[in-house]
Amino acid sequence: MVRLVPVLLALLGSSLPWAERLLVGWLGPRGTSSIVFGLLAFNELAGRDEADVLMVMVIVVLGSVVLHGATAPAAARAFGRAQPRLSA
């Protein structure tokens, strides 16, 4: 949920409807900032601290991927139901 706020702020000037903004915020790339900040810390630390940072980074990214992967089908169905039907 925390990641949703910056995405919504970044899309304020866009012409996307709110349903699409929410979908982009929920289903967008996972863990990129965690990887960047984790690797920055990993490069500066030594010994046991660098291993701890690396482990936390892996757990956060994998947890995020699993959580959002599990909820993606429900989010896609909700988005599909909210969209007007296209006439054939």
Stockholm file with secondary structure:
# STOCKHOLM 1.0

chainA/1-88         MVRLVPVLLALLGSSLPWAERLLVGWLGPRGTSSIVFGLLAFNELAGRDEADVLMVMVIVVLGSVVLHGATAPAAARAFGRAQPRLSA
#=GR chainA/1-88 SS CTTHHHHHHHTTTSCCCHHHHHHHHHHSCCSHHHHHHHHHHHHHCCTHHHHHHHHHHHHHHHHHHHHHHHHHHHHHHHHHHHSCCCCC
#=GC SS_cons        CTTHHHHHHHTTTSCCCHHHHHHHHHHSCCSHHHHHHHHHHHHHCCTHHHHHHHHHHHHHHHHHHHHHHHHHHHHHHHHHHHSCCCCC
//
